[in-house]
Amino acid sequence: MAIGSKELASTELDTFEDERLVDELKKAKEELFNLRFQSATGQLESHGRLRAVKRDIARIYTVIRERELGIRATPAPVEVVAKADKKTKAKKEAAPVAAEAAETEEAN
């Protein structure tokens, strides 16, 4: 099916957050409205696009409902940590360990 949107595959929708799903749903509904208007005025060139957009909308509704029911997991928030943060974090963690080691050596 060359007319359908390949970017809205169900595996792709799994990675979207809830807000993005709602945005995609709004876009698809607007596109469906425009396609129906074009069809009514006789300007629609690709009638298969109507079917593809309807299926995209159904796919999005399915993902939203499955998340509500707990069937499908929501994507975990992505934490972006800079390399500098990792180094400073490692140094901060190493400092107390080194201090504890020095205290145990002094006690012996």
Stockholm file with secondary structure:
# STOCKHOLM 1.0

chainA/1-108         MAIGSKELASTELDTFEDERLVDELKKAKEELFNLRFQSATGQLESHGRLRAVKRDIARIYTVIRERELGIRATPAPVEVVAKADKKTKAKKEAAPVAAEAAETEEAN
#=GR chainA/1-108 SS CCSSCGGGCHHHHHTSCHHHHHHHHHHHHHHHHHHHHHHHHTCCSCTHHHHHHHHHHHHHHHHHHHHHHTSSCCCCCCCCCCHHHHHHHHHHHHHHHHHHHHHHHHHC
#=GC SS_cons         CCSSCGGGCHHHHHTSCHHHHHHHHHHHHHHHHHHHHHHHHTCCSCTHHHHHHHHHHHHHHHHHHHHHHTSSCCCCCCCCCCHHHHHHHHHHHHHHHHHHHHHHHHHC
//
